[in-house]
């Protein structure tokens, strides 16, 4: 009898991840009326969180604003949301960052026609690998990647997780700044499909979950996005209007635990805001196809 219980418990443990993966990809979706209502609520509450209109402490608001305006990759998301919607309050955040950091090497992330200011040797050396990819995408005639870095960037199948999503974003930035070719479009599509493959397996609503959806949409491939993923990320929004890094304290890295679970953070919330704005203004046809 004891052996049967052990086997039963082992089977449940083995099947539970499978059940979570299935739930991540299928299940009832909202009606279009409910989705439109929930999307509008998510947009409004994340917009207010980014603008510090939620009831958090003043010190939290100052920290949040500092983290946002010093990260031009996040400001790209805010810029695109402002451009899509014509929202002047969001654009004011970007304008504040431009005034605060007028000589940053990241300026082309938010102002594509701005002159590129090369990073100092120390800044380039200390940058993360994907940040050096971004520098290259902004000014390939002025930035030289190491052979292994360029090999990683060019690899169609070697990158995974965060390196894969940032690889995809790098090539989208390159396309946006320097034009499209059939070869480049095929590369972006392949990487977007790989990101979608990871999204189908990782059921945790983390910063990475939001990033996968956001970058696929920005790449121009909404057909790869499942309505179930969007439903789940809307459900994962916190009551204050933001999103957290981890899923009940688990992640984004698979073996990372964060206890107690953190409060809403700038990085996932900027991505969540961006997703809602892209769906509303860039991909209304996707909504009509996926919600009835």
BADREN-750921 format. One record per residue (C-alpha): chain; residue number from 1; residue in one letter; x, y, z. Coordinates in pm, 1 decimal. Layout:
BADREN-750921
+--------+-----+---------+----------+----------+----------+
: cadena : num : residuo :       px :       py :       pz :
+--------+-----+---------+----------+----------+----------+
:      A : NUM :       A :        X :        Y :        Z :
...
+--------+-----+---------+----------+----------+----------+
This chain:
BADREN-750921
+--------+-----+---------+----------+----------+----------+
: cadena : num : residuo :       px :       py :       pz :
+--------+-----+---------+----------+----------+----------+
:      A :   1 :       X :      0.0 :      0.0 :      0.0 :
:      A :   2 :       X :    281.6 :    236.3 :     91.6 :
:      A :   3 :       X :    446.3 :    167.9 :   -244.8 :
:      A :   4 :       X :    124.1 :    260.8 :   -428.4 :
:      A :   5 :       X :    110.6 :    594.5 :   -246.3 :
:      A :   6 :       X :    471.1 :    665.1 :   -336.0 :
:      A :   7 :       X :    399.8 :    585.9 :   -701.6 :
:      A :   8 :       X :     87.2 :    803.1 :   -698.4 :
:      A :   9 :       X :    275.1 :   1098.8 :   -550.6 :
:      A :  10 :       X :    556.2 :   1052.3 :   -804.4 :
:      A :  11 :       X :    304.4 :   1052.2 :  -1091.2 :
:      A :  12 :       X :    137.6 :   1370.7 :   -960.1 :
:      A :  13 :       X :    473.2 :   1544.8 :   -929.0 :
:      A :  14 :       X :    566.2 :   1438.5 :  -1283.2 :
:      A :  15 :       X :    234.3 :   1547.1 :  -1430.3 :
:      A :  16 :       X :    196.6 :   1882.7 :  -1252.3 :
:      A :  17 :       X :    446.8 :   2070.4 :  -1474.5 :
:      A :  18 :       X :    276.6 :   1920.8 :  -1779.2 :
:      A :  19 :       X :    -58.5 :   2045.0 :  -1653.5 :
:      A :  20 :       X :     80.7 :   2391.0 :  -1599.4 :
:      A :  21 :       X :    228.5 :   2396.0 :  -1949.0 :
:      A :  22 :       X :   -104.2 :   2286.6 :  -2097.9 :
:      A :  23 :       X :   -285.5 :   2553.8 :  -1896.8 :
:      A :  24 :       X :    -36.5 :   2811.8 :  -2022.5 :
:      A :  25 :       X :   -131.8 :   2742.4 :  -2383.1 :
:      A :  26 :       X :   -498.6 :   2652.9 :  -2382.6 :
:      A :  27 :       X :   -816.0 :   2723.3 :  -2195.9 :
:      A :  28 :       X :  -1116.4 :   2953.7 :  -2216.4 :
:      A :  29 :       X :  -1047.0 :   3309.5 :  -2324.1 :
:      A :  30 :       X :  -1235.6 :   3628.2 :  -2255.5 :
:      A :  31 :       X :  -1509.8 :   3757.2 :  -2479.0 :
:      A :  32 :       X :  -1402.3 :   4054.9 :  -2688.7 :
:      A :  33 :       X :  -1617.3 :   4280.9 :  -2470.7 :
:      A :  34 :       X :  -1447.2 :   4155.0 :  -2155.4 :
:      A :  35 :       X :  -1105.0 :   4169.3 :  -2316.3 :
:      A :  36 :       X :  -1150.7 :   4527.9 :  -2433.8 :
:      A :  37 :       X :  -1261.4 :   4625.5 :  -2082.8 :
:      A :  38 :       X :   -971.6 :   4444.7 :  -1912.6 :
:      A :  39 :       X :   -716.1 :   4574.4 :  -2160.3 :
:      A :  40 :       X :   -831.1 :   4931.6 :  -2102.4 :
:      A :  41 :       X :   -806.3 :   4881.1 :  -1726.3 :
:      A :  42 :       X :   -457.3 :   4733.5 :  -1759.9 :
:      A :  43 :       X :   -346.0 :   5021.7 :  -1979.6 :
:      A :  44 :       X :   -481.8 :   5283.5 :  -1743.1 :
:      A :  45 :       X :   -344.3 :   5129.8 :  -1424.5 :
:      A :  46 :       X :      2.4 :   5056.9 :  -1568.8 :
:      A :  47 :       X :      7.9 :   5409.2 :  -1716.4 :
:      A :  48 :       X :    -65.7 :   5553.1 :  -1371.4 :
:      A :  49 :       X :    199.4 :   5330.6 :  -1210.9 :
:      A :  50 :       X :    465.3 :   5446.6 :  -1457.8 :
:      A :  51 :       X :    363.3 :   5807.9 :  -1393.9 :
:      A :  52 :       X :    375.0 :   5750.6 :  -1015.6 :
:      A :  53 :       X :      5.8 :   5822.5 :   -969.6 :
:      A :  54 :       X :    -42.0 :   5519.2 :   -745.2 :
:      A :  55 :       X :    -46.1 :   5559.8 :   -363.1 :
:      A :  56 :       X :    313.8 :   5442.1 :   -305.1 :
:      A :  57 :       X :    552.6 :   5634.8 :    -80.5 :
:      A :  58 :       X :    735.4 :   5936.1 :   -225.4 :
:      A :  59 :       X :   1069.6 :   5758.2 :   -184.6 :
:      A :  60 :       X :    938.2 :   5469.5 :   -392.7 :
:      A :  61 :       X :    820.3 :   5711.2 :   -662.3 :
:      A :  62 :       X :   1160.8 :   5878.6 :   -677.1 :
:      A :  63 :       X :   1339.1 :   5544.9 :   -700.3 :
:      A :  64 :       X :   1099.5 :   5425.9 :   -970.0 :
:      A :  65 :       X :   1146.3 :   5738.7 :  -1179.5 :
:      A :  66 :       X :   1524.4 :   5722.2 :  -1144.9 :
:      A :  67 :       X :   1530.2 :   5357.7 :  -1255.6 :
:      A :  68 :       X :   1310.1 :   5432.2 :  -1554.7 :
:      A :  69 :       X :   1476.8 :   5741.1 :  -1697.5 :
:      A :  70 :       X :   1824.9 :   5590.3 :  -1664.8 :
:      A :  71 :       X :   1732.2 :   5281.5 :  -1870.3 :
:      A :  72 :       X :   1692.1 :   5375.3 :  -2236.5 :
:      A :  73 :       X :   1577.7 :   5027.5 :  -2335.8 :
:      A :  74 :       X :   1275.9 :   5075.4 :  -2109.1 :
:      A :  75 :       X :   1236.4 :   5428.0 :  -2243.5 :
:      A :  76 :       X :   1216.6 :   5279.9 :  -2593.3 :
:      A :  77 :       X :    903.3 :   5099.6 :  -2471.8 :
:      A :  78 :       X :    759.1 :   5417.0 :  -2323.6 :
:      A :  79 :       X :    849.0 :   5612.0 :  -2640.3 :
:      A :  80 :       X :    674.5 :   5360.6 :  -2863.2 :
:      A :  81 :       X :    368.2 :   5361.8 :  -2637.8 :
:      A :  82 :       X :    357.6 :   5742.1 :  -2646.8 :
:      A :  83 :       X :    399.4 :   5746.6 :  -3024.6 :
:      A :  84 :       X :    121.3 :   5493.3 :  -3076.5 :
:      A :  85 :       X :   -124.9 :   5668.0 :  -2847.7 :
:      A :  86 :       X :    -21.4 :   6033.1 :  -2865.2 :
:      A :  87 :       X :      3.7 :   6033.0 :  -2485.9 :
:      A :  88 :       X :    190.2 :   6349.3 :  -2385.5 :
:      A :  89 :       X :    245.5 :   6238.1 :  -2025.7 :
:      A :  90 :       X :    440.8 :   5932.9 :  -2140.8 :
:      A :  91 :       X :    637.6 :   6144.0 :  -2386.1 :
:      A :  92 :       X :    724.7 :   6383.4 :  -2104.5 :
:      A :  93 :       X :    902.8 :   6099.6 :  -1925.1 :
:      A :  94 :       X :   1120.6 :   6043.0 :  -2230.7 :
:      A :  95 :       X :   1185.0 :   6414.7 :  -2271.3 :
:      A :  96 :       X :   1295.8 :   6431.2 :  -1908.2 :
:      A :  97 :       X :   1545.4 :   6149.8 :  -1968.3 :
:      A :  98 :       X :   1681.1 :   6322.9 :  -2277.8 :
:      A :  99 :       X :   1737.6 :   6641.9 :  -2075.9 :
:      A : 100 :       X :   1897.7 :   6447.6 :  -1791.0 :
:      A : 101 :       X :   2132.9 :   6241.8 :  -2011.1 :
:      A : 102 :       X :   2193.8 :   6454.2 :  -2322.5 :
:      A : 103 :       X :   2528.2 :   6289.2 :  -2404.8 :
:      A : 104 :       X :   2434.8 :   5926.5 :  -2353.4 :
:      A : 105 :       X :   2536.2 :   5664.2 :  -2609.0 :
:      A : 106 :       X :   2182.7 :   5523.6 :  -2580.2 :
:      A : 107 :       X :   2005.4 :   5822.6 :  -2733.3 :
:      A : 108 :       X :   1919.3 :   5646.0 :  -3060.5 :
:      A : 109 :       X :   1702.3 :   5404.5 :  -2864.3 :
:      A : 110 :       X :   1447.1 :   5684.4 :  -2826.5 :
:      A : 111 :       X :   1556.1 :   5926.0 :  -3102.1 :
:      A : 112 :       X :   1662.2 :   5725.0 :  -3410.4 :
:      A : 113 :       X :   1793.4 :   6029.7 :  -3595.9 :
:      A : 114 :       X :   2009.3 :   6154.3 :  -3309.4 :
:      A : 115 :       X :   2386.1 :   6150.6 :  -3361.5 :
:      A : 116 :       X :   2551.7 :   5847.4 :  -3209.3 :
:      A : 117 :       X :   2792.7 :   5920.5 :  -2926.2 :
:      A : 118 :       X :   3026.5 :   5620.9 :  -2891.3 :
:      A : 119 :       X :   3061.0 :   5477.6 :  -2541.0 :
:      A : 120 :       X :   3392.1 :   5527.1 :  -2366.1 :
:      A : 121 :       X :   3627.1 :   5226.5 :  -2368.7 :
:      A : 122 :       X :   3543.5 :   5163.0 :  -2003.2 :
:      A : 123 :       X :   3169.2 :   5185.3 :  -2060.6 :
:      A : 124 :       X :   3191.1 :   4948.0 :  -2354.6 :
:      A : 125 :       X :   3410.0 :   4704.1 :  -2161.6 :
:      A : 126 :       X :   3173.7 :   4700.5 :  -1862.2 :
:      A : 127 :       X :   2858.3 :   4664.8 :  -2071.1 :
:      A : 128 :       X :   2676.3 :   4332.0 :  -2076.4 :
:      A : 129 :       X :   2707.5 :   4132.1 :  -2397.3 :
:      A : 130 :       X :   2357.4 :   4220.0 :  -2516.9 :
:      A : 131 :       X :   2422.1 :   4587.6 :  -2440.5 :
:      A : 132 :       X :   2721.4 :   4575.5 :  -2674.0 :
:      A : 133 :       X :   2488.8 :   4418.1 :  -2931.9 :
:      A : 134 :       X :   2258.0 :   4719.7 :  -2890.7 :
:      A : 135 :       X :   2548.9 :   4960.6 :  -2938.4 :
:      A : 136 :       X :   2639.0 :   4777.9 :  -3258.8 :
:      A : 137 :       X :   2277.8 :   4783.9 :  -3384.3 :
:      A : 138 :       X :   2262.6 :   5159.2 :  -3331.4 :
:      A : 139 :       X :   2592.3 :   5229.4 :  -3508.7 :
:      A : 140 :       X :   2742.5 :   4926.9 :  -3686.6 :
:      A : 141 :       X :   2989.9 :   5153.1 :  -3863.8 :
:      A : 142 :       X :   3132.3 :   5275.2 :  -3532.2 :
:      A : 143 :       X :   3112.8 :   4970.7 :  -3303.0 :
:      A : 144 :       X :   3332.5 :   4664.3 :  -3338.7 :
:      A : 145 :       X :   3213.7 :   4347.4 :  -3168.8 :
:      A : 146 :       X :   3455.8 :   4076.9 :  -3064.7 :
:      A : 147 :       X :   3442.6 :   3768.7 :  -3294.5 :
:      A : 148 :       X :   3267.1 :   3556.7 :  -3031.3 :
:      A : 149 :       X :   3011.0 :   3831.9 :  -2965.7 :
:      A : 150 :       X :   2932.3 :   3866.4 :  -3333.5 :
:      A : 151 :       X :   2914.1 :   3488.2 :  -3366.2 :
:      A : 152 :       X :   2659.4 :   3475.3 :  -3083.8 :
:      A : 153 :       X :   2456.5 :   3756.6 :  -3237.8 :
:      A : 154 :       X :   2454.2 :   3586.1 :  -3578.3 :
:      A : 155 :       X :   2374.5 :   3239.5 :  -3441.9 :
:      A : 156 :       X :   2020.9 :   3128.7 :  -3535.0 :
:      A : 157 :       X :   1985.2 :   2862.6 :  -3265.4 :
:      A : 158 :       X :   2252.9 :   2895.3 :  -2996.7 :
:      A : 159 :       X :   2098.0 :   3162.0 :  -2772.9 :
:      A : 160 :       X :   1826.5 :   3098.2 :  -2515.5 :
:      A : 161 :       X :   1616.5 :   3278.3 :  -2255.1 :
:      A : 162 :       X :   1726.9 :   3638.3 :  -2198.6 :
:      A : 163 :       X :   2006.9 :   3621.7 :  -2450.6 :
:      A : 164 :       X :   1757.9 :   3503.7 :  -2714.0 :
:      A : 165 :       X :   1505.0 :   3781.0 :  -2646.7 :
:      A : 166 :       X :   1780.7 :   4043.0 :  -2654.1 :
:      A : 167 :       X :   1920.6 :   3890.8 :  -2971.2 :
:      A : 168 :       X :   1577.2 :   3932.5 :  -3128.6 :
:      A : 169 :       X :   1549.1 :   4292.3 :  -3007.3 :
:      A : 170 :       X :   1896.7 :   4370.1 :  -3144.0 :
:      A : 171 :       X :   1801.6 :   4268.6 :  -3495.7 :
:      A : 172 :       X :   1469.6 :   4455.3 :  -3472.7 :
:      A : 173 :       X :   1659.8 :   4768.8 :  -3367.0 :
:      A : 174 :       X :   1898.8 :   4716.6 :  -3656.3 :
:      A : 175 :       X :   1607.3 :   4685.5 :  -3899.7 :
:      A : 176 :       X :   1433.0 :   4992.6 :  -3759.8 :
:      A : 177 :       X :   1746.1 :   5204.5 :  -3790.6 :
:      A : 178 :       X :   1903.8 :   5072.0 :  -4110.5 :
:      A : 179 :       X :   1625.9 :   4918.5 :  -4319.1 :
:      A : 180 :       X :   1491.4 :   4576.9 :  -4402.1 :
:      A : 181 :       X :   1605.3 :   4297.7 :  -4634.2 :
:      A : 182 :       X :   1446.6 :   3957.5 :  -4702.9 :
:      A : 183 :       X :   1738.4 :   3789.7 :  -4526.5 :
:      A : 184 :       X :   1695.9 :   4008.9 :  -4219.4 :
:      A : 185 :       X :   1320.9 :   3948.5 :  -4208.5 :
:      A : 186 :       X :   1380.0 :   3572.3 :  -4224.5 :
:      A : 187 :       X :   1630.6 :   3597.8 :  -3939.2 :
:      A : 188 :       X :   1388.1 :   3797.3 :  -3723.4 :
:      A : 189 :       X :   1103.7 :   3555.7 :  -3795.7 :
:      A : 190 :       X :   1316.6 :   3256.0 :  -3699.9 :
:      A : 191 :       X :   1424.4 :   3415.1 :  -3371.8 :
:      A : 192 :       X :   1066.1 :   3521.6 :  -3294.4 :
:      A : 193 :       X :    949.3 :   3163.9 :  -3349.3 :
:      A : 194 :       X :   1213.9 :   3040.1 :  -3107.6 :
:      A : 195 :       X :   1108.3 :   3295.8 :  -2846.8 :
:      A : 196 :       X :    746.6 :   3182.2 :  -2891.3 :
:      A : 197 :       X :    859.1 :   2823.0 :  -2842.0 :
:      A : 198 :       X :   1010.5 :   2916.5 :  -2506.7 :
:      A : 199 :       X :    696.9 :   3112.3 :  -2415.8 :
:      A : 200 :       X :    484.6 :   2802.2 :  -2470.3 :
:      A : 201 :       X :    689.3 :   2604.0 :  -2215.7 :
:      A : 202 :       X :    759.5 :   2860.7 :  -1942.8 :
:      A : 203 :       X :    431.2 :   2895.6 :  -1754.4 :
:      A : 204 :       X :    557.8 :   3138.2 :  -1488.0 :
:      A : 205 :       X :    432.6 :   3498.1 :  -1512.8 :
:      A : 206 :       X :    769.5 :   3666.3 :  -1468.7 :
:      A : 207 :       X :    958.6 :   3955.5 :  -1621.9 :
:      A : 208 :       X :   1078.6 :   3709.9 :  -1888.3 :
:      A : 209 :       X :    719.3 :   3604.4 :  -1969.0 :
:      A : 210 :       X :    630.7 :   3966.7 :  -2039.5 :
:      A : 211 :       X :    953.3 :   4023.6 :  -2232.1 :
:      A : 212 :       X :    889.7 :   3736.0 :  -2470.6 :
:      A : 213 :       X :    542.6 :   3864.2 :  -2560.0 :
:      A : 214 :       X :    659.1 :   4225.8 :  -2589.1 :
:      A : 215 :       X :    956.2 :   4154.5 :  -2814.3 :
:      A : 216 :       X :    760.8 :   3923.9 :  -3045.8 :
:      A : 217 :       X :    498.5 :   4195.9 :  -3089.2 :
:      A : 218 :       X :    762.8 :   4462.0 :  -3149.4 :
:      A : 219 :       X :    927.1 :   4236.0 :  -3407.0 :
:      A : 220 :       X :    598.6 :   4244.4 :  -3601.5 :
:      A : 221 :       X :    484.9 :   3884.3 :  -3555.2 :
:      A : 222 :       X :    162.2 :   3893.5 :  -3350.0 :
:      A : 223 :       X :     47.1 :   3569.1 :  -3513.4 :
:      A : 224 :       X :    293.2 :   3388.1 :  -3283.7 :
:      A : 225 :       X :    121.3 :   3521.1 :  -2970.5 :
:      A : 226 :       X :   -141.7 :   3301.0 :  -2807.2 :
:      A : 227 :       X :   -445.7 :   3471.1 :  -2657.0 :
:      A : 228 :       X :   -397.3 :   3256.5 :  -2348.5 :
:      A : 229 :       X :    -58.1 :   3420.4 :  -2283.8 :
:      A : 230 :       X :   -213.3 :   3765.4 :  -2300.0 :
:      A : 231 :       X :   -498.8 :   3661.3 :  -2071.5 :
:      A : 232 :       X :   -253.1 :   3526.4 :  -1816.7 :
:      A : 233 :       X :    -27.1 :   3831.2 :  -1818.1 :
:      A : 234 :       X :   -332.2 :   4056.1 :  -1772.8 :
:      A : 235 :       X :   -435.6 :   3839.0 :  -1478.3 :
:      A : 236 :       X :    -81.5 :   3867.1 :  -1343.1 :
:      A : 237 :       X :    -97.7 :   4244.1 :  -1312.7 :
:      A : 238 :       X :    -82.5 :   4354.7 :   -949.2 :
:      A : 239 :       X :   -348.3 :   4559.7 :   -775.4 :
:      A : 240 :       X :   -120.8 :   4866.5 :   -783.4 :
:      A : 241 :       X :   -104.9 :   4852.2 :  -1165.0 :
:      A : 242 :       X :    244.6 :   4706.1 :  -1198.4 :
:      A : 243 :       X :    398.7 :   4365.4 :  -1252.6 :
:      A : 244 :       X :    656.7 :   4177.8 :  -1045.2 :
:      A : 245 :       X :    981.5 :   4011.4 :  -1149.5 :
:      A : 246 :       X :    890.9 :   3667.6 :  -1019.8 :
:      A : 247 :       X :    598.9 :   3422.4 :  -1021.2 :
:      A : 248 :       X :    506.6 :   3367.2 :   -656.5 :
:      A : 249 :       X :    872.3 :   3420.2 :   -575.5 :
:      A : 250 :       X :   1001.7 :   3187.9 :   -848.6 :
:      A : 251 :       X :   1221.8 :   3329.4 :  -1123.1 :
:      A : 252 :       X :   1277.9 :   3473.0 :  -1373.7 :
:      A : 253 :       X :   1582.7 :   3236.5 :  -1382.1 :
:      A : 254 :       X :   1453.7 :   2882.4 :  -1339.6 :
:      A : 255 :       X :   1652.1 :   2808.9 :  -1024.1 :
:      A : 256 :       X :   1602.3 :   3147.7 :   -858.4 :
:      A : 257 :       X :   1368.3 :   3198.2 :   -563.3 :
:      A : 258 :       X :   1271.1 :   3544.5 :   -436.8 :
:      A : 259 :       X :   1106.5 :   3535.5 :    -94.0 :
:      A : 260 :       X :    917.2 :   3729.2 :      8.9 :
:      A : 261 :       X :    787.3 :   3809.8 :   -336.2 :
:      A : 262 :       X :    888.1 :   4156.2 :   -446.9 :
:      A : 263 :       X :    659.2 :   4450.0 :   -509.4 :
:      A : 264 :       X :    588.3 :   4572.6 :   -860.1 :
:      A : 265 :       X :    905.4 :   4678.9 :  -1042.3 :
:      A : 266 :       X :    989.1 :   4917.2 :  -1324.5 :
:      A : 267 :       X :   1134.7 :   4663.1 :  -1567.5 :
:      A : 268 :       X :    837.9 :   4421.5 :  -1591.0 :
:      A : 269 :       X :    585.0 :   4704.5 :  -1563.8 :
:      A : 270 :       X :    732.7 :   4898.2 :  -1856.3 :
:      A : 271 :       X :    706.9 :   4579.9 :  -2061.4 :
:      A : 272 :       X :    348.9 :   4520.1 :  -1949.7 :
:      A : 273 :       X :    251.1 :   4876.6 :  -2036.3 :
:      A : 274 :       X :    412.2 :   4838.9 :  -2379.7 :
:      A : 275 :       X :    227.5 :   4514.8 :  -2451.6 :
:      A : 276 :       X :   -110.1 :   4669.5 :  -2376.3 :
:      A : 277 :       X :    -39.3 :   4973.5 :  -2594.2 :
:      A : 278 :       X :     86.0 :   4763.4 :  -2886.1 :
:      A : 279 :       X :   -220.5 :   4541.3 :  -2873.8 :
:      A : 280 :       X :   -458.8 :   4836.0 :  -2850.6 :
:      A : 281 :       X :   -305.6 :   5058.3 :  -3117.0 :
:      A : 282 :       X :    -80.5 :   4843.6 :  -3337.6 :
:      A : 283 :       X :   -262.8 :   4513.0 :  -3345.9 :
:      A : 284 :       X :   -640.7 :   4564.9 :  -3316.6 :
:      A : 285 :       X :   -688.8 :   4296.6 :  -3583.0 :
:      A : 286 :       X :   -513.6 :   4044.1 :  -3357.8 :
:      A : 287 :       X :   -771.1 :   4121.3 :  -3088.9 :
:      A : 288 :       X :  -1059.3 :   4070.9 :  -3332.3 :
:      A : 289 :       X :   -917.6 :   3735.8 :  -3448.6 :
:      A : 290 :       X :   -861.4 :   3601.1 :  -3098.8 :
:      A : 291 :       X :  -1164.4 :   3728.1 :  -2904.7 :
:      A : 292 :       X :  -1528.0 :   3692.4 :  -3000.1 :
+--------+-----+---------+----------+----------+----------+
